[in-house]
Amino acid sequence: MLRIHFTPEDMARVRVAPGPDFLWEITNSVQTLQRTDGERVFGAWRRWARPRLPQSRRLLSPLLPPYGYSPDFLTPTSGDRTTLQSAVDTLLGTPRPRLRQELTRLAASTRLPGWTRALAEGDADTLARLGDALHAYQAQALLPHWRQVRAEIDADRALRLQSLMDGGTECLLASLGPDTRWRPPVLEVNCPVDQQLHLAGRGLVLQPSFFCWPAPTTLADGRLPPVLVHPIHHSADWASRSAGPSAATGRDPLGRLLGKTRAELLRAARTGCSTVEVARMLRVTHPAVSQHMNVLRAAGLITTVRTAGRAFHLATAEGRALLAAEDRGAGGAIGEGPGAGVSEDPGGGVGEDSSGGAPM
């Protein structure tokens, strides 16, 4: 069991992450991909993803076993992580002593391939291969579903913030699900490792994760900035419809009705989005987003709140009803087409080093 110890200062420093963390989703999904439980939630996605990951998966899987320890450097909690590229850059800047320490610990419980020796020494080419594998995996396994990932994490975040507003930090901590139990001043988390995490005034980031399964997790090194990564509720049949109706059926009825861009904007507004965020997500200009949002607002499909110079758009009841009708009509198998959601260009494939080797 994980026990997280709070001080009064920590109670004032609990925050909910603003959205999905690229590297936590990659890490958790690589681990989930190797497991067999959670069939109802992840079975369809596993069957879709496994044939599409012949190289990036083989490179990442040894570093991320489905059970037990995995290195903390793969999920940095400091530095710029607003895009996948910036997060990967932060990861690749891990100091060499930390790489060696964490990979040596991993080697004590997992047989590692020979190339990890070079990784532990901070070899530039090996680090570049790891970065390429992370980009390739995101593009192949997660990007087609990223809109669904972001929407469901946004929905979970809204629930957490509502709990905070209704009952304060204690209500927020008590809302994290059946695997957590708030016993002031300790948050008990059911997980397979026995760990004591003393926050000591540093606060705690709650990071909702789409692919975290089945229980919350945290970093192994308690000296790092504290984070609790926790599972979220998943919509039924998310994998069958997360790529969108155009990918699943070859058609986009909502896009034909509203226009492709306006349909995407309405989908983004289901759980709320800012002009800046959606412009980056869809790769259109801010003025274009504003013009399309004006049309959707005039039609009564969205509402806009402006604060501190920023515009935040949220689908109205009429807009959500239109989206619900789209969801009901979006059946079929998982699509092949890319989904919207990240702004960086995916990296290419990465060659596989099949050489074996004893653990370091």
Buried (B, 14 or more C-beta within 10 A) or exposed (E): EBBBEBBEEBBEBBBBBEBBBBBBBBBBBBBBBBBEEBEEBBEBBBEBBEEBBEBBBBBBBBBBBBEEBBBBBBBBBEEEBEBBBBBBBBBBEBEEEBBBBBBBBBBEEBEBBEBBBBBBBBBEEBBEBBBBBBBBBBBBBBBBBBBBBBBBBBBBBEBBEEBBEEEEBBBBBBBBBEBBBBEEBBBBBBBEEEBEBBBEEBBBBBBBBBBBBEBBBBBBEBEBEBBBBBBBEBBEEBBBBBBBBBBBBEEBBBBEEBEEBBBBBBBBBBBBBBBEBBBBBBEBEEEEBBEBBEBBBEBEBBBBEEEEEEBBBBBBEEBBEBBEEBBEBBEEBBBEEBBBBBBBEBBEBBEBBEEEBEBB
